[in-house]
Amino acid sequence: MLVVVNKQREIYFIDNVKFHIDQVKQLGSFVEIEAIDKTGNRGRERLMEQCQYYLKLLGVNENDLQPQSYSDLLLAS
């Protein structure tokens, strides 16, 4: 085992949009926004618009986005 990720997660939904609110020991707070299309009727463009809407609403800037996994972040620290 390389690293253990110790986190607390709360999950919320608004319609088809899922929010993961994470508190990760040694790293801090994170939010993941996931627009879900179970029926295939919304399309990628609409799902991206939904995510962008909530990023803006929550005040998340482009430079706040984190492309790495929690385990990668912990290994790099």
N, C-alpha and C positions, 0 to 999 in steps of 0.2 A: 504494500500500500504506500503510495507516494505522499498523500495528504488527506486529511479529514476535513470536510467542510461542515462547520457547525453553524446552522442557521435556524431561524424561526421564520415561518412563512404564513402569511394570511392571503387567502384567495377571495376575490370579489368578482362579480359579473355585472355588467351593464349591457343588457340585450345580448348580443353575440360577442361582446368584447370582454376578455378575461384579464384581470389584473393580479399579478403576483407581487405582493409587498414583502420584501425579504430584509431581515436583519442578519447580517453575516458577521460572526465573531472575527475580529482582526481586520475587517474590510469596511464595515459600515452598512448603510441603507441603500437598497436598490428597489426599482420597480420594473417589472416586465409587462408590456402591454401586448396582448395577442388577440387579433381579430380572427374569429373562427367562421368558416363557411362550410357547415355540415352538408348543405344541399347542393353546393356548387352554383348557386344562383347569384351570389353577390359579385364574384369576380375579383381578381387580384387588385385592380385599380381601386375599387371601392373599399377593400380591406385596408389598403395602404392609406387611403383618405381617413378612415376611421382611426387608425393608429396615430397619424399625424395630428388629427383633431385633439386627441387626448394628450399627446405630448405637449402641444401648445397650451392646452387648458391647464396642465399641471406645471407649466413653466420649465419643461425639460428642453435644454438647448442641445444643439448638435454636438458640441464638445463635451456634453455630459454622458453621451452614449458610450457604452462599454461593450466592445465586441468579444472580449475574452471571457472564458468560464471562470467561476469562482475558484476552482482548483488551480487553474493557470495563474490567476492573480495571487493566490496564496503561495504558490511555488516561486513566483517572481519576487515576493517580498522578503 
